[in-house]
């Protein structure tokens, strides 16, 4: 259940673990699976996709032992995906209200104590983002 919870929060899951790929595929998580030349029968032959999991793409070795080719193709296709993500929505992680308050407190202490302008700028940016999340998410008590 923990693995499923993590997988459902991913934009893309890249793996060579077929058990995790089956779970991700069953959950509809976009998944890229690096698989060998002689892959398990469940992945069929000479297909870049899976009829069982529409969200799964297979990156097969083009010959026995050709992992370099698999990861080169993945890297080539990952570049545009990452660029799109950078221009898109921010990364959002669910946390408890208490964790949010803890993070705010730590950032406020850092902002008060830091003297290095570069580090202070990063802390202030993060503090502003966390404060905005707090205002949007936590009901006043």
Secondary structure as UniProt FT lines:
FT   HELIX           2..7
FT   TURN            8..9
FT   STRAND          13..15
FT   HELIX           18..27
FT   STRAND          31..35
FT   TURN            37..38
FT   HELIX           41..43
FT   TURN            54..55
FT   STRAND          56..60
FT   TURN            64..65
FT   HELIX           67..87
FT   HELIX           97..113
FT   HELIX           117..137
//
